[in-house]
Amino acid sequence: MTISLPERLGLAGRELVSIVGAGGKSTILFALGRDLAAVGARVILTTTTRVGADQPGEPICWSTDPTVVADAFTPGLPVFVAVDRGPGKIIGPSPEAVDRLFSDAGAEYVVVEADGAGGMAIKAPADHEPVIPSASTTVIVVASVAAIGHPISEVAHRPERVAGLIGARPDDLLTLEGAACVLLDPAGGLKGIPKRARVVMVTTRATSSEAGLAADLTAILASHPRVDRAITLP
């Protein structure tokens, strides 16, 4: 029996889920939204940063008014909430607006991409990142196992910050232990997470040849006291 993504993440019956990090956030955002909507939940997808203009395949609501958003729900589909467009991008609402939607729009789930990573495999956030709504009940921290064994400068978003967290140089290879340290650092993967939120670490792009490496990283992450769950995804 296949375990669904919401089950693997351990989601409860009503959640505001924020996704941060690098290496698969948008994939998780849309997959999770569609899985939840497919079983009858009312689901809002959004971002507190930006997503590619071609990424949302579901109905888009160009308002953060909870009443307008509630009227936009379509059975079996999430609704994507946005506020503006930029060059090639869709711009999402503020974290405060996302909190209001969770409170007042009648959705069982709000899932928000709350970080940017420029398509890289791992990151350490800048001072203004991540942009996590304060009402978040679960925060998913994402990194790709493909980052390990490569120069930090080639695989990391903000490589100087990643290197600085582990006492390395940007041209050094990222080790398994280094990746775990970045993800578990209060200035790295754990930055800005509300105290009451669950933390789920997700290691992505785990091919069959990298299964052992992914399992080792997941085991390290799962052992941290702030982490409630750690899983791997292809």
Buried (B, 14 or more C-beta within 10 A) or exposed (E): EEEBBBEBBEBEEEBBBBBBBBBBBBBBBBBBBBBBBEEEBBBBBBBBBBBEBEBBEBEBBEBBBBEEBBEBBEEEBBBBBBBEEEEEBBBBBEBEBBBBBBEEBBBBBBBBBBBBBEEBBBBBBEEEBBBBBBBBBBBBBBBBBBBBBBBBBBBBBBBEBBBBBBEBEBEBEBBBEBBBBBBBBEBBBBBBBBEEBBBBBBBBBBEEEBEEBBBBBBEBBEEBEBBBBBBBBE
